[in-house]
Amino acid sequence: MAIDRIQTAIRFTEETMLKIAYIARKNHRSLNAELAFLAQNCIEKFESEYGEIQLSDEEKNKYRR
């Protein structure tokens, strides 16, 4: 089964991580699901202000394994 998600490591201060985990619990999400939700909202906000992000083939392949 193909997985369409890329695993990554993000570094936070302990306080930031604990606060995001708190928000995730309040939203009935896992920490990972909350971070994905926040990232998607950030992208949508950016694109609504500046237009759709057009990625070059080089940019698309940068983080592929």
MODELLER restraints for C-alpha pairs under 7 A, 6 or more apart:
rsr = mdl.restraints
at = mdl.atoms
rsr.add(forms.Gaussian(group=physical.xy_distance, feature=features.Distance(at['CA:21:A'], at['CA:31:A']), mean=5.44, stdev=0.5))
rsr.add(forms.Gaussian(group=physical.xy_distance, feature=features.Distance(at['CA:24:A'], at['CA:30:A']), mean=5.90, stdev=0.5))
rsr.add(forms.Gaussian(group=physical.xy_distance, feature=features.Distance(at['CA:24:A'], at['CA:31:A']), mean=5.59, stdev=0.5))
rsr.add(forms.Gaussian(group=physical.xy_distance, feature=features.Distance(at['CA:24:A'], at['CA:34:A']), mean=5.37, stdev=0.5))
rsr.add(forms.Gaussian(group=physical.xy_distance, feature=features.Distance(at['CA:47:A'], at['CA:53:A']), mean=6.53, stdev=0.5))
